Amino acid sequence: MHHIDAADIKGFDKIFRLNFVNGLPGFKSANLVGTAAPDGLPNLAIFSSAIHLGSDPPLLGIVTRPAAVPRHTYQNLKSSGCYTLNHVPVALAAQAHYTSADFAPGVSEFGACGFQPVYRDGFPAPYVAESSLSIGLRLLEEHAISNGTVLLVGAVEHVYLREEGLRPDGTLELVALGTAAVSGLDGYHAVQPPTRFGYARPGQFPAVQ
């Protein structure tokens, strides 16, 4: 077993360290975060940091990078209080990744990357029309992290998904939805159908479903 300690990580070349540490959590969700600037310009950015924080009430979190340089997603959602999370379709992973490019002010990533913004039910933030599952969130709170990043906590107000993506027990058919997973900084993956296990109870080994 190869051992790498904190001193080793600190001594890595910057790019090597970025790639290595970003890959440590394994597979992550790939989401496009949609926001609107005060002038109405729609903004889109790829995030792999979405996490579940609670189901009652339904809360999701994302982590944004330090604001040492302009962060349009952060600025927009702070201004409007609303944003969307949109699953990345495997077939459009290249376009989704391209939203991470440093576009000039006044350029919408929607148009530059081939996505269509759509507004639903009066919600002020744009959804991605091509996404098979989209979530509308309202910013509830934010928490500063010691390295300068910020955990943004959003309350789920709207969910839109294709009918084949919802199972009778409330679980999601992510394979049927064509949702991509991401590893590291730029690795996108199609996923296989899951092996499912029942609710785990002591002394009762769950049967494969």
Secondary structure, 3 states (H helix, E strand, C coil): CCCCCHHHHHHCCHHHHHHHHHHCCCCEECEEEEEECCCCCEEEEEECCCEEEEECCEEEEEEECCCCCCCHHHHHHHHHCEEEEEECEHHHHHHHHHCCCCCCCCCCHHHHHCCCEECCCCCCCCEECCCCEEEEEEEEEEEECCCCCEEEEEEEEEEEECHHHECCCCCECHHHHCECEEECCCEEECCCCCCCECCCECCECCCEC
